[in-house]
Amino acid sequence: MTIQTVTHVNLRGTAREALEHYRSVFGGELSAFTFRDAGSVTDEAEADQVVWGQVVSEAGFHVMAHDVPAARAWEPGVAPYFVSVRGTDADELTGYWERLCADDAGATVVVPLGPAGWAALYGMVTDRFGVTWVLDVLAPYQG
């Protein structure tokens, strides 16, 4: 299996706009999955905001973006990014998750590892250094 790390920026209501801007700068393909697409709408006003999006170019540029829902605290410049670890092997990714979340690691699970609307396996954990890691085995984009 191979993995890659990707910068994952957190915004409020501007993720699609940011991704469109980055695509205009770096080129590439934009994919965006909304809260409605994921079946995880908690506020109808945010249903069409981006729960997961990315721009990937042939030149190697890759950035992901997310609209933080109003129900969660968000302050520009505070936790502005995640480190995303994507893989193709659920067992290997689960091993990384278990080591990040080990009892002696001092981590806080934000979203338990499990299936999600946009990923075969997805989880989010903040380590004792304050870095939030997103691990996932991505399902093929059905956009």
N, CA, C and O atoms as CSV, one atom per row, in Angstrom:
chain,resi,resn,atom,element,x,y,z
A,1,MET,N,N,0.846,-1.183,0.000
A,1,MET,CA,C,0.000,0.000,0.000
A,1,MET,C,C,0.882,1.234,0.000
A,1,MET,O,O,1.987,1.224,0.543
A,2,THR,N,N,0.388,2.282,-0.608
A,2,THR,CA,C,1.045,3.573,-0.507
A,2,THR,C,C,0.105,4.517,0.224
A,2,THR,O,O,-1.115,4.360,0.182
A,3,ILE,N,N,0.696,5.506,0.898
A,3,ILE,CA,C,-0.102,6.553,1.524
A,3,ILE,C,C,0.457,7.884,1.077
A,3,ILE,O,O,1.571,7.964,0.560
A,4,GLN,N,N,-0.329,8.930,1.281
A,4,GLN,CA,C,0.154,10.278,1.028
A,4,GLN,C,C,-0.430,11.200,2.089
A,4,GLN,O,O,-1.525,10.963,2.600
A,5,THR,N,N,0.306,12.243,2.409
A,5,THR,CA,C,-0.225,13.246,3.319
A,5,THR,C,C,-0.600,14.461,2.494
A,5,THR,O,O,0.079,14.812,1.530
A,6,VAL,N,N,-1.691,15.095,2.888
A,6,VAL,CA,C,-2.245,16.210,2.135
A,6,VAL,C,C,-2.681,17.287,3.117
A,6,VAL,O,O,-3.270,16.980,4.153
A,7,THR,N,N,-2.398,18.533,2.802
A,7,THR,CA,C,-2.909,19.630,3.609
A,7,THR,C,C,-4.418,19.707,3.426
A,7,THR,O,O,-4.923,19.646,2.305
A,8,HIS,N,N,-5.129,19.842,4.536
A,8,HIS,CA,C,-6.595,19.844,4.555
A,8,HIS,C,C,-7.020,21.101,5.298
A,8,HIS,O,O,-6.985,21.130,6.528
A,9,VAL,N,N,-7.424,22.149,4.566
A,9,VAL,CA,C,-7.756,23.429,5.199
A,9,VAL,C,C,-9.201,23.434,5.690
A,9,VAL,O,O,-10.089,22.846,5.073
A,10,ASN,N,N,-9.410,24.114,6.818
A,10,ASN,CA,C,-10.725,24.210,7.442
A,10,ASN,C,C,-11.229,25.640,7.319
A,10,ASN,O,O,-10.564,26.582,7.749
A,11,LEU,N,N,-12.386,25.790,6.739
A,11,LEU,CA,C,-12.966,27.107,6.482
A,11,LEU,C,C,-14.407,27.119,6.974
A,11,LEU,O,O,-14.909,26.102,7.452
A,12,ARG,N,N,-15.058,28.234,6.863
A,12,ARG,CA,C,-16.470,28.293,7.248
A,12,ARG,C,C,-17.240,28.914,6.087
A,12,ARG,O,O,-17.258,30.132,5.915
A,13,GLY,N,N,-17.879,28.045,5.290
A,13,GLY,CA,C,-18.745,28.500,4.218
A,13,GLY,C,C,-18.028,28.940,2.952
A,13,GLY,O,O,-18.678,29.395,2.011
A,14,THR,N,N,-16.706,28.816,2.902
A,14,THR,CA,C,-15.959,29.271,1.729
A,14,THR,C,C,-15.072,28.184,1.112
A,14,THR,O,O,-14.218,28.481,0.277
A,15,ALA,N,N,-15.268,26.940,1.517
A,15,ALA,CA,C,-14.403,25.864,1.014
A,15,ALA,C,C,-14.501,25.724,-0.507
A,15,ALA,O,O,-13.481,25.589,-1.181
A,16,ARG,N,N,-15.711,25.755,-1.045
A,16,ARG,CA,C,-15.851,25.603,-2.506
A,16,ARG,C,C,-15.166,26.771,-3.223
A,16,ARG,O,O,-14.468,26.569,-4.216
A,17,GLU,N,N,-15.366,27.980,-2.722
A,17,GLU,CA,C,-14.729,29.161,-3.309
A,17,GLU,C,C,-13.202,29.034,-3.255
A,17,GLU,O,O,-12.517,29.350,-4.228
A,18,ALA,N,N,-12.677,28.575,-2.125
A,18,ALA,CA,C,-11.232,28.398,-1.985
A,18,ALA,C,C,-10.720,27.351,-2.972
A,18,ALA,O,O,-9.704,27.560,-3.635
A,19,LEU,N,N,-11.427,26.225,-3.067
A,19,LEU,CA,C,-11.008,25.179,-3.999
A,19,LEU,C,C,-11.043,25.668,-5.444
A,19,LEU,O,O,-10.147,25.358,-6.230
A,20,GLU,N,N,-12.071,26.429,-5.789
A,20,GLU,CA,C,-12.143,26.988,-7.152
A,20,GLU,C,C,-10.961,27.927,-7.405
A,20,GLU,O,O,-10.380,27.934,-8.490
A,21,HIS,N,N,-10.618,28.714,-6.391
A,21,HIS,CA,C,-9.463,29.618,-6.525
A,21,HIS,C,C,-8.179,28.814,-6.718
A,21,HIS,O,O,-7.391,29.114,-7.614
A,22,TYR,N,N,-7.963,27.796,-5.886
A,22,TYR,CA,C,-6.742,26.998,-5.999
A,22,TYR,C,C,-6.674,26.293,-7.344
A,22,TYR,O,O,-5.595,26.156,-7.920
A,23,ARG,N,N,-7.823,25.844,-7.848
A,23,ARG,CA,C,-7.836,25.223,-9.176
A,23,ARG,C,C,-7.454,26.243,-10.244
A,23,ARG,O,O,-6.743,25.910,-11.192
A,24,SER,N,N,-7.925,27.494,-10.096
A,24,SER,CA,C,-7.579,28.524,-11.087
A,24,SER,C,C,-6.089,28.854,-11.052
A,24,SER,O,O,-5.511,29.248,-12.065
A,25,VAL,N,N,-5.476,28.692,-9.896
A,25,VAL,CA,C,-4.051,28.975,-9.756
A,25,VAL,C,C,-3.193,27.806,-10.227
A,25,VAL,O,O,-2.252,27.999,-10.997
A,26,PHE,N,N,-3.511,26.593,-9.769
A,26,PHE,CA,C,-2.661,25.434,-9.995
A,26,PHE,C,C,-3.166,24.476,-11.058
A,26,PHE,O,O,-2.452,23.553,-11.449
A,27,GLY,N,N,-4.408,24.687,-11.537
A,27,GLY,CA,C,-5.012,23.737,-12.465
A,27,GLY,C,C,-5.468,22.500,-11.713
A,27,GLY,O,O,-5.399,22.448,-10.485
A,28,GLY,N,N,-5.925,21.523,-12.440
A,28,GLY,CA,C,-6.315,20.262,-11.817
A,28,GLY,C,C,-7.807,20.057,-11.795
A,28,GLY,O,O,-8.576,20.849,-12.338
A,29,GLU,N,N,-8.200,18.968,-11.150
A,29,GLU,CA,C,-9.601,18.591,-11.064
A,29,GLU,C,C,-10.123,18.884,-9.664
A,29,GLU,O,O,-9.489,18.547,-8.663
A,30,LEU,N,N,-11.287,19.514,-9.615
A,30,LEU,CA,C,-11.937,19.829,-8.342
A,30,LEU,C,C,-13.028,18.808,-8.085
A,30,LEU,O,O,-13.846,18.530,-8.961
A,31,SER,N,N,-13.041,18.249,-6.884
A,31,SER,CA,C,-14.109,17.368,-6.430
A,31,SER,C,C,-14.657,17.962,-5.143
A,31,SER,O,O,-13.887,18.379,-4.277
A,32,ALA,N,N,-15.970,18.004,-5.006
A,32,ALA,CA,C,-16.576,18.525,-3.782
A,32,ALA,C,C,-17.785,17.679,-3.418
A,32,ALA,O,O,-18.622,17.371,-4.267
A,33,PHE,N,N,-17.865,17.314,-2.164
A,33,PHE,CA,C,-18.933,16.472,-1.623
A,33,PHE,C,C,-19.591,17.289,-0.525
A,33,PHE,O,O,-18.919,17.697,0.422
A,34,THR,N,N,-20.881,17.534,-0.629
A,34,THR,CA,C,-21.580,18.396,0.326
A,34,THR,C,C,-22.141,17.604,1.503
A,34,THR,O,O,-22.198,16.375,1.478
A,35,PHE,N,N,-22.556,18.344,2.537
A,35,PHE,CA,C,-23.224,17.696,3.662
A,35,PHE,C,C,-24.480,16.967,3.190
A,35,PHE,O,O,-24.811,15.897,3.701
A,36,ARG,N,N,-25.183,17.553,2.206
A,36,ARG,CA,C,-26.373,16.896,1.642
A,36,ARG,C,C,-25.972,15.585,0.972
A,36,ARG,O,O,-26.621,14.558,1.171
A,37,ASP,N,N,-24.898,15.620,0.174
A,37,ASP,CA,C,-24.410,14.407,-0.488
A,37,ASP,C,C,-24.093,13.312,0.530
A,37,ASP,O,O,-24.346,12.133,0.282
A,38,ALA,N,N,-23.538,13.709,1.675
A,38,ALA,CA,C,-23.122,12.748,2.702
A,38,ALA,C,C,-24.281,12.280,3.570
A,38,ALA,O,O,-24.125,11.362,4.375
A,39,GLY,N,N,-25.442,12.907,3.412
A,39,GLY,CA,C,-26.574,12.560,4.254
A,39,GLY,C,C,-26.351,12.978,5.697
A,39,GLY,O,O,-26.860,12.342,6.621
A,40,SER,N,N,-25.581,14.058,5.890
A,40,SER,CA,C,-25.263,14.490,7.252
A,40,SER,C,C,-25.631,15.953,7.492
A,40,SER,O,O,-24.885,16.701,8.125
A,41,VAL,N,N,-26.782,16.339,6.980
A,41,VAL,CA,C,-27.256,17.711,7.155
A,41,VAL,C,C,-27.799,17.882,8.573
A,41,VAL,O,O,-28.721,17.179,8.986
A,42,THR,N,N,-27.217,18.823,9.307
A,42,THR,CA,C,-27.742,19.157,10.634
A,42,THR,C,C,-28.339,20.556,10.636
A,42,THR,O,O,-29.087,20.921,11.542
A,43,ASP,N,N,-28.004,21.333,9.617
A,43,ASP,CA,C,-28.533,22.685,9.454
A,43,ASP,C,C,-28.780,22.879,7.966
A,43,ASP,O,O,-27.834,22.897,7.178
A,44,GLU,N,N,-30.039,23.023,7.575
A,44,GLU,CA,C,-30.387,23.124,6.152
A,44,GLU,C,C,-29.630,24.257,5.455
A,44,GLU,O,O,-29.338,24.160,4.263
A,45,ALA,N,N,-29.312,25.322,6.180
A,45,ALA,CA,C,-28.571,26.452,5.592
A,45,ALA,C,C,-27.158,26.035,5.179
A,45,ALA,O,O,-26.528,26.705,4.361
A,46,GLU,N,N,-26.662,24.936,5.738
A,46,GLU,CA,C,-25.307,24.471,5.421
A,46,GLU,C,C,-25.289,23.216,4.554
A,46,GLU,O,O,-24.224,22.653,4.302
A,47,ALA,N,N,-26.441,22.782,4.103
A,47,ALA,CA,C,-26.558,21.511,3.384
A,47,ALA,C,C,-25.674,21.434,2.152
A,47,ALA,O,O,-25.162,20.363,1.825
A,48,ASP,N,N,-25.489,22.548,1.466
A,48,ASP,CA,C,-24.702,22.540,0.234
A,48,ASP,C,C,-23.273,23.012,0.443
A,48,ASP,O,O,-22.552,23.261,-0.524
A,49,GLN,N,N,-22.858,23.137,1.701
A,49,GLN,CA,C,-21.462,23.438,1.979
A,49,GLN,C,C,-20.642,22.155,1.872
A,49,GLN,O,O,-21.198,21.057,1.842
A,50,VAL,N,N,-19.339,22.297,1.816
A,50,VAL,CA,C,-18.438,21.191,1.522
A,50,VAL,C,C,-18.056,20.436,2.799
A,50,VAL,O,O,-17.438,20.995,3.706
A,51,VAL,N,N,-18.434,19.163,2.848
A,51,VAL,CA,C,-17.981,18.302,3.940
A,51,VAL,C,C,-16.606,17.736,3.587
A,51,VAL,O,O,-15.804,17.461,4.480
A,52,TRP,N,N,-16.329,17.561,2.302
A,52,TRP,CA,C,-15.033,17.080,1.827
A,52,TRP,C,C,-14.851,17.562,0.400
A,52,TRP,O,O,-15.739,17.392,-0.436
A,53,GLY,N,N,-13.713,18.156,0.122
A,53,GLY,CA,C,-13.414,18.593,-1.235
A,53,GLY,C,C,-11.913,18.592,-1.462
A,53,GLY,O,O,-11.123,18.593,-0.518
A,54,GLN,N,N,-11.540,18.592,-2.728
A,54,GLN,CA,C,-10.114,18.618,-3.043
A,54,GLN,C,C,-9.887,19.137,-4.452
A,54,GLN,O,O,-10.782,19.142,-5.297
A,55,VAL,N,N,-8.647,19.577,-4.672
A,55,VAL,CA,C,-8.144,19.881,-6.003
A,55,VAL,C,C,-6.855,19.087,-6.152
A,55,VAL,O,O,-5.970,19.145,-5.298
A,56,VAL,N,N,-6.762,18.337,-7.263
A,56,VAL,CA,C,-5.576,17.540,-7.560
A,56,VAL,C,C,-5.155,17.856,-8.986
A,56,VAL,O,O,-5.964,17.779,-9.910
A,57,SER,N,N,-3.877,18.213,-9.164
A,57,SER,CA,C,-3.385,18.497,-10.510
A,57,SER,C,C,-2.395,17.428,-10.953
A,57,SER,O,O,-1.805,16.728,-10.130
A,58,GLU,N,N,-2.224,17.316,-12.257
A,58,GLU,CA,C,-1.261,16.355,-12.803
A,58,GLU,C,C,0.155,16.715,-12.398
A,58,GLU,O,O,1.028,15.848,-12.364
A,59,ALA,N,N,0.400,17.997,-12.088
A,59,ALA,CA,C,1.735,18.449,-11.703
A,59,ALA,C,C,2.088,18.060,-10.267
A,59,ALA,O,O,3.233,18.225,-9.847
A,60,GLY,N,N,1.109,17.540,-9.507
A,60,GLY,CA,C,1.377,17.094,-8.157
A,60,GLY,C,C,0.763,17.945,-7.064
A,60,GLY,O,O,0.875,17.600,-5.888
A,61,PHE,N,N,0.108,19.063,-7.421
A,61,PHE,CA,C,-0.556,19.892,-6.417
A,61,PHE,C,C,-1.759,19.125,-5.874
A,61,PHE,O,O,-2.504,18.502,-6.631
A,62,HIS,N,N,-1.943,19.178,-4.544
A,62,HIS,CA,C,-3.090,18.512,-3.931
A,62,HIS,C,C,-3.420,19.248,-2.644
A,62,HIS,O,O,-2.572,19.381,-1.761
A,63,VAL,N,N,-4.655,19.725,-2.540
A,63,VAL,CA,C,-5.135,20.352,-1.317
A,63,VAL,C,C,-6.559,19.895,-1.091
A,63,VAL,O,O,-7.314,19.685,-2.040
A,64,MET,N,N,-6.926,19.741,0.181
A,64,MET,CA,C,-8.288,19.383,0.533
A,64,MET,C,C,-8.895,20.530,1.332
A,64,MET,O,O,-8.164,21.331,1.913
A,65,ALA,N,N,-10.234,20.619,1.369
A,65,ALA,CA,C,-10.895,21.687,2.120
A,65,ALA,C,C,-12.210,21.177,2.679
A,65,ALA,O,O,-12.800,20.220,2.178
A,66,HIS,N,N,-12.656,21.858,3.749
A,66,HIS,CA,C,-13.848,21.456,4.495
A,66,HIS,C,C,-14.500,22.712,5.068
A,66,HIS,O,O,-13.806,23.613,5.539
A,67,ASP,N,N,-15.822,22.773,5.028
A,67,ASP,CA,C,-16.566,23.837,5.704
A,67,ASP,C,C,-16.926,23.361,7.103
A,67,ASP,O,O,-17.699,22.416,7.262
A,68,VAL,N,N,-16.372,24.009,8.108
A,68,VAL,CA,C,-16.674,23.664,9.499
A,68,VAL,C,C,-18.106,24.106,9.789
A,68,VAL,O,O,-18.423,25.283,9.616
A,69,PRO,N,N,-18.985,23.191,10.228
A,69,PRO,CA,C,-20.380,23.561,10.506
A,69,PRO,C,C,-20.478,24.575,11.652
A,69,PRO,O,O,-19.614,24.627,12.526
A,70,ALA,N,N,-21.528,25.364,11.630
A,70,ALA,CA,C,-21.747,26.381,12.664
A,70,ALA,C,C,-21.876,25.775,14.052
A,70,ALA,O,O,-21.605,26.451,15.044
A,71,ALA,N,N,-22.286,24.513,14.142
A,71,ALA,CA,C,-22.446,23.856,15.436
A,71,ALA,C,C,-21.103,23.561,16.107
A,71,ALA,O,O,-21.057,23.273,17.303
A,72,ARG,N,N,-20.008,23.632,15.337
A,72,ARG,CA,C,-18.684,23.401,15.901
A,72,ARG,C,C,-17.924,24.714,15.995
A,72,ARG,O,O,-18.043,25.576,15.124
A,73,ALA,N,N,-17.158,24.858,17.037
A,73,ALA,CA,C,-16.348,26.072,17.199
A,73,ALA,C,C,-15.375,26.201,16.038
A,73,ALA,O,O,-14.799,25.214,15.580
A,74,TRP,N,N,-15.202,27.422,15.572
A,74,TRP,CA,C,-14.244,27.681,14.505
A,74,TRP,C,C,-13.829,29.138,14.602
A,74,TRP,O,O,-14.664,30.034,14.726
A,75,GLU,N,N,-12.552,29.351,14.546
A,75,GLU,CA,C,-12.001,30.698,14.582
A,75,GLU,C,C,-10.892,30.756,13.541
A,75,GLU,O,O,-9.963,29.949,13.590
A,76,PRO,N,N,-10.971,31.699,12.597
A,76,PRO,CA,C,-9.921,31.773,11.561
A,76,PRO,C,C,-8.535,31.774,12.192
A,76,PRO,O,O,-8.267,32.521,13.134
A,77,GLY,N,N,-7.666,30.936,11.664
A,77,GLY,CA,C,-6.305,30.845,12.165
A,77,GLY,C,C,-6.121,29.861,13.301
A,77,GLY,O,O,-4.984,29.534,13.643
A,78,VAL,N,N,-7.212,29.374,13.903
A,78,VAL,CA,C,-7.126,28.378,14.967
A,78,VAL,C,C,-7.506,27.033,14.345
A,78,VAL,O,O,-8.607,26.884,13.814
A,79,ALA,N,N,-6.612,26.067,14.408
A,79,ALA,CA,C,-6.798,24.768,13.749
A,79,ALA,C,C,-7.166,24.971,12.283
A,79,ALA,O,O,-8.174,24.435,11.822
A,80,PRO,N,N,-6.351,25.750,11.534
A,80,PRO,CA,C,-6.699,26.055,10.153
A,80,PRO,C,C,-6.500,24.893,9.187
A,80,PRO,O,O,-6.915,24.968,8.030
A,81,TYR,N,N,-5.875,23.832,9.650
A,81,TYR,CA,C,-5.636,22.710,8.748
A,81,TYR,C,C,-5.660,21.398,9.514
A,81,TYR,O,O,-5.546,21.370,10.740
A,82,PHE,N,N,-5.812,20.307,8.763
A,82,PHE,CA,C,-5.631,18.949,9.259
A,82,PHE,C,C,-4.498,18.343,8.445
A,82,PHE,O,O,-4.172,18.846,7.370
A,83,VAL,N,N,-3.898,17.279,8.938
A,83,VAL,CA,C,-3.017,16.464,8.120
A,83,VAL,C,C,-3.826,15.231,7.745
A,83,VAL,O,O,-4.251,14.461,8.606
A,84,SER,N,N,-4.027,15.061,6.458
A,84,SER,CA,C,-4.827,13.957,5.950
A,84,SER,C,C,-3.903,12.836,5.494
A,84,SER,O,O,-2.973,13.062,4.719
A,85,VAL,N,N,-4.164,11.633,5.977
A,85,VAL,CA,C,-3.416,10.453,5.546
A,85,VAL,C,C,-4.401,9.552,4.828
A,85,VAL,O,O,-5.322,9.006,5.435
A,86,ARG,N,N,-4.197,9.405,3.531
A,86,ARG,CA,C,-5.084,8.587,2.706
A,86,ARG,C,C,-4.367,7.322,2.329
A,86,ARG,O,O,-3.160,7.327,2.088
A,87,GLY,N,N,-5.097,6.252,2.278
A,87,GLY,CA,C,-4.506,4.993,1.882
A,87,GLY,C,C,-5.498,4.118,1.148
A,87,GLY,O,O,-6.662,4.476,0.967
A,88,THR,N,N,-5.013,2.971,0.732
A,88,THR,CA,C,-5.854,2.035,-0.003
A,88,THR,C,C,-6.089,0.747,0.773
A,88,THR,O,O,-6.902,-0.083,0.368
A,89,ASP,N,N,-5.381,0.577,1.888
A,89,ASP,CA,C,-5.464,-0.656,2.660
A,89,ASP,C,C,-6.044,-0.344,4.042
A,89,ASP,O,O,-5.396,0.312,4.858
A,90,ALA,N,N,-7.254,-0.810,4.296
A,90,ALA,CA,C,-7.942,-0.504,5.552
A,90,ALA,C,C,-7.178,-1.031,6.760
A,90,ALA,O,O,-7.153,-0.373,7.799
A,91,ASP,N,N,-6.555,-2.203,6.648
A,91,ASP,CA,C,-5.817,-2.765,7.774
A,91,ASP,C,C,-4.602,-1.909,8.121
A,91,ASP,O,O,-4.338,-1.655,9.296
A,92,GLU,N,N,-3.872,-1.469,7.117
A,92,GLU,CA,C,-2.699,-0.630,7.376
A,92,GLU,C,C,-3.119,0.704,7.981
A,92,GLU,O,O,-2.498,1.180,8.932
A,93,LEU,N,N,-4.168,1.306,7.434
A,93,LEU,CA,C,-4.656,2.579,7.959
A,93,LEU,C,C,-5.151,2.409,9.400
A,93,LEU,O,O,-4.938,3.284,10.238
A,94,THR,N,N,-5.803,1.296,9.680
A,94,THR,CA,C,-6.264,1.019,11.038
A,94,THR,C,C,-5.080,0.912,11.994
A,94,THR,O,O,-5.174,1.342,13.144
A,95,GLY,N,N,-3.979,0.348,11.535
A,95,GLY,CA,C,-2.768,0.273,12.358
A,95,GLY,C,C,-2.235,1.654,12.705
A,95,GLY,O,O,-1.847,1.900,13.847
A,96,TYR,N,N,-2.213,2.561,11.727
A,96,TYR,CA,C,-1.793,3.940,12.009
A,96,TYR,C,C,-2.724,4.564,13.044
A,96,TYR,O,O,-2.279,5.206,13.995
A,97,TRP,N,N,-4.026,4.360,12.840
A,97,TRP,CA,C,-5.032,4.905,13.758
A,97,TRP,C,C,-4.784,4.404,15.185
A,97,TRP,O,O,-4.771,5.183,16.138
A,98,GLU,N,N,-4.589,3.100,15.308
A,98,GLU,CA,C,-4.391,2.514,16.637
A,98,GLU,C,C,-3.146,3.077,17.318
A,98,GLU,O,O,-3.150,3.288,18.531
A,99,ARG,N,N,-2.077,3.323,16.552
A,99,ARG,CA,C,-0.868,3.885,17.149
A,99,ARG,C,C,-1.065,5.351,17.517
A,99,ARG,O,O,-0.565,5.796,18.551
A,100,LEU,N,N,-1.788,6.116,16.688
A,100,LEU,CA,C,-2.080,7.512,17.027
A,100,LEU,C,C,-2.947,7.610,18.275
A,100,LEU,O,O,-2.808,8.545,19.063
A,101,CYS,N,N,-3.843,6.639,18.453
A,101,CYS,CA,C,-4.819,6.673,19.547
A,101,CYS,C,C,-4.436,5.809,20.740
A,101,CYS,O,O,-5.241,5.644,21.656
A,102,ALA,N,N,-3.232,5.256,20.753
A,102,ALA,CA,C,-2.820,4.376,21.854
A,102,ALA,C,C,-3.014,5.082,23.189
A,102,ALA,O,O,-2.915,6.306,23.279
A,103,ASP,N,N,-3.292,4.295,24.222
A,103,ASP,CA,C,-3.556,4.847,25.554
A,103,ASP,C,C,-2.470,5.797,26.024
A,103,ASP,O,O,-2.766,6.792,26.686
A,104,ASP,N,N,-1.213,5.509,25.695
A,104,ASP,CA,C,-0.107,6.358,26.158
A,104,ASP,C,C,0.223,7.499,25.196
A,104,ASP,O,O,1.189,8.229,25.417
A,105,ALA,N,N,-0.569,7.664,24.127
A,105,ALA,CA,C,-0.270,8.683,23.120
A,105,ALA,C,C,-0.831,10.053,23.469
A,105,ALA,O,O,-0.418,11.054,22.885
A,106,GLY,N,N,-1.768,10.114,24.417
A,106,GLY,CA,C,-2.330,11.397,24.813
A,106,GLY,C,C,-3.206,12.040,23.753
A,106,GLY,O,O,-3.314,13.265,23.699
A,107,ALA,N,N,-3.830,11.231,22.909
A,107,ALA,CA,C,-4.652,11.743,21.806
A,107,ALA,C,C,-6.117,11.841,22.213
A,107,ALA,O,O,-6.565,11.184,23.152
A,108,THR,N,N,-6.851,12.681,21.482
A,108,THR,CA,C,-8.289,12.839,21.670
A,108,THR,C,C,-8.988,12.472,20.363
A,108,THR,O,O,-8.753,13.103,19.333
A,109,VAL,N,N,-9.839,11.462,20.406
A,109,VAL,CA,C,-10.582,11.066,19.213
A,109,VAL,C,C,-11.679,12.093,18.969
A,109,VAL,O,O,-12.492,12.364,19.853
A,110,VAL,N,N,-11.699,12.660,17.771
A,110,VAL,CA,C,-12.716,13.631,17.373
A,110,VAL,C,C,-13.861,12.908,16.673
A,110,VAL,O,O,-15.030,13.141,16.977
A,111,VAL,N,N,-13.518,12.030,15.734
A,111,VAL,CA,C,-14.488,11.189,15.024
A,111,VAL,C,C,-13.920,9.776,15.028
A,111,VAL,O,O,-12.841,9.556,14.478
A,112,PRO,N,N,-14.611,8.813,15.628
A,112,PRO,CA,C,-14.098,7.443,15.658
A,112,PRO,C,C,-13.909,6.883,14.247
A,112,PRO,O,O,-14.649,7.229,13.326
A,113,LEU,N,N,-12.920,6.026,14.094
A,113,LEU,CA,C,-12.643,5.408,12.807
A,113,LEU,C,C,-13.803,4.494,12.417
A,113,LEU,O,O,-14.197,3.617,13.186
A,114,GLY,N,N,-14.342,4.704,11.225
A,114,GLY,CA,C,-15.443,3.889,10.728
A,114,GLY,C,C,-15.878,4.361,9.358
A,114,GLY,O,O,-15.312,5.319,8.833
A,115,PRO,N,N,-16.868,3.716,8.764
A,115,PRO,CA,C,-17.359,4.115,7.449
A,115,PRO,C,C,-17.989,5.512,7.494
A,115,PRO,O,O,-18.546,5.915,8.516
A,116,ALA,N,N,-17.897,6.244,6.381
A,116,ALA,CA,C,-18.524,7.562,6.239
A,116,ALA,C,C,-19.172,7.630,4.864
A,116,ALA,O,O,-18.916,6.780,4.012
A,117,GLY,N,N,-20.000,8.627,4.649
A,117,GLY,CA,C,-20.706,8.771,3.376
A,117,GLY,C,C,-19.783,8.950,2.190
A,117,GLY,O,O,-20.159,8.624,1.064
A,118,TRP,N,N,-18.587,9.460,2.417
A,118,TRP,CA,C,-17.659,9.742,1.320
A,118,TRP,C,C,-16.422,8.852,1.366
A,118,TRP,O,O,-15.571,8.934,0.480
A,119,ALA,N,N,-16.310,8.005,2.384
A,119,ALA,CA,C,-15.112,7.183,2.520
A,119,ALA,C,C,-15.473,5.814,3.074
A,119,ALA,O,O,-16.373,5.681,3.903
A,120,ALA,N,N,-14.763,4.810,2.609
A,120,ALA,CA,C,-14.968,3.459,3.116
A,120,ALA,C,C,-14.554,3.369,4.585
A,120,ALA,O,O,-15.101,2.567,5.342
A,121,LEU,N,N,-13.595,4.187,4.979
A,121,LEU,CA,C,-13.107,4.240,6.349
A,121,LEU,C,C,-12.636,5.664,6.599
A,121,LEU,O,O,-11.923,6.238,5.776
A,122,TYR,N,N,-13.034,6.241,7.739
A,122,TYR,CA,C,-12.698,7.634,8.045
A,122,TYR,C,C,-12.623,7.818,9.556
A,122,TYR,O,O,-13.448,7.279,10.294
A,123,GLY,N,N,-11.639,8.577,10.012
A,123,GLY,CA,C,-11.542,8.918,11.420
A,123,GLY,C,C,-10.716,10.177,11.602
A,123,GLY,O,O,-9.902,10.526,10.747
A,124,MET,N,N,-10.930,10.859,12.721
A,124,MET,CA,C,-10.214,12.099,13.011
A,124,MET,C,C,-9.755,12.058,14.463
A,124,MET,O,O,-10.533,11.733,15.360
A,125,VAL,N,N,-8.484,12.391,14.685
A,125,VAL,CA,C,-7.912,12.373,16.030
A,125,VAL,C,C,-6.944,13.548,16.177
A,125,VAL,O,O,-6.187,13.866,15.261
A,126,THR,N,N,-6.987,14.183,17.348
A,126,THR,CA,C,-6.037,15.261,17.644
A,126,THR,C,C,-4.992,14.699,18.600
A,126,THR,O,O,-5.323,14.183,19.668
A,127,ASP,N,N,-3.721,14.806,18.202
A,127,ASP,CA,C,-2.661,14.252,19.036
A,127,ASP,C,C,-2.291,15.215,20.164
A,127,ASP,O,O,-2.803,16.332,20.231
A,128,ARG,N,N,-1.417,14.782,21.027
A,128,ARG,CA,C,-1.066,15.585,22.198
A,128,ARG,C,C,-0.314,16.860,21.830
A,128,ARG,O,O,-0.114,17.725,22.683
A,129,PHE,N,N,0.105,16.989,20.574
A,129,PHE,CA,C,0.791,18.192,20.111
A,129,PHE,C,C,-0.177,19.207,19.515
A,129,PHE,O,O,0.228,20.294,19.104
A,130,GLY,N,N,-1.479,18.841,19.470
A,130,GLY,CA,C,-2.492,19.733,18.915
A,130,GLY,C,C,-2.702,19.580,17.422
A,130,GLY,O,O,-3.449,20.356,16.825
A,131,VAL,N,N,-2.055,18.588,16.800
A,131,VAL,CA,C,-2.225,18.344,15.367
A,131,VAL,C,C,-3.397,17.397,15.178
A,131,VAL,O,O,-3.457,16.337,15.800
A,132,THR,N,N,-4.335,17.787,14.309
A,132,THR,CA,C,-5.476,16.932,14.012
A,132,THR,C,C,-5.177,16.133,12.749
A,132,THR,O,O,-4.864,16.689,11.696
A,133,TRP,N,N,-5.280,14.829,12.884
A,133,TRP,CA,C,-5.030,13.884,11.796
A,133,TRP,C,C,-6.358,13.326,11.303
A,133,TRP,O,O,-7.223,12.959,12.098
A,134,VAL,N,N,-6.511,13.268,9.983
A,134,VAL,CA,C,-7.670,12.651,9.345
A,134,VAL,C,C,-7.143,11.456,8.565
A,134,VAL,O,O,-6.305,11.614,7.678
A,135,LEU,N,N,-7.623,10.281,8.886
A,135,LEU,CA,C,-7.213,9.071,8.180
A,135,LEU,C,C,-8.410,8.539,7.417
A,135,LEU,O,O,-9.515,8.455,7.954
A,136,ASP,N,N,-8.181,8.173,6.139
A,136,ASP,CA,C,-9.296,7.600,5.393
A,136,ASP,C,C,-8.850,6.707,4.253
A,136,ASP,O,O,-7.767,6.853,3.686
A,137,VAL,N,N,-9.738,5.778,3.946
A,137,VAL,CA,C,-9.659,4.960,2.736
A,137,VAL,C,C,-10.801,5.487,1.888
A,137,VAL,O,O,-11.970,5.229,2.173
A,138,LEU,N,N,-10.462,6.216,0.860
A,138,LEU,CA,C,-11.448,6.921,0.056
A,138,LEU,C,C,-12.190,5.981,-0.887
A,138,LEU,O,O,-11.585,5.157,-1.573
A,139,ALA,N,N,-13.500,6.122,-0.905
A,139,ALA,CA,C,-14.331,5.420,-1.874
A,139,ALA,C,C,-14.243,6.185,-3.195
A,139,ALA,O,O,-13.982,7.388,-3.175
A,140,PRO,N,N,-14.448,5.544,-4.322
A,140,PRO,CA,C,-14.403,6.253,-5.616
A,140,PRO,C,C,-15.426,7.398,-5.631
A,140,PRO,O,O,-16.555,7.238,-5.166
A,141,TYR,N,N,-15.016,8.549,-6.169
A,141,TYR,CA,C,-15.872,9.734,-6.248
A,141,TYR,C,C,-17.007,9.487,-7.228
A,141,TYR,O,O,-16.775,9.083,-8.367
A,142,GLN,N,N,-18.246,9.732,-6.781
A,142,GLN,CA,C,-19.427,9.485,-7.608
A,142,GLN,C,C,-20.038,10.777,-8.151
A,142,GLN,O,O,-21.107,10.743,-8.760
A,143,GLY,N,N,-19.357,11.938,-7.932
A,143,GLY,CA,C,-19.801,13.267,-8.270
A,143,GLY,C,C,-20.646,13.390,-9.437
A,143,GLY,O,O,-21.063,14.495,-9.784
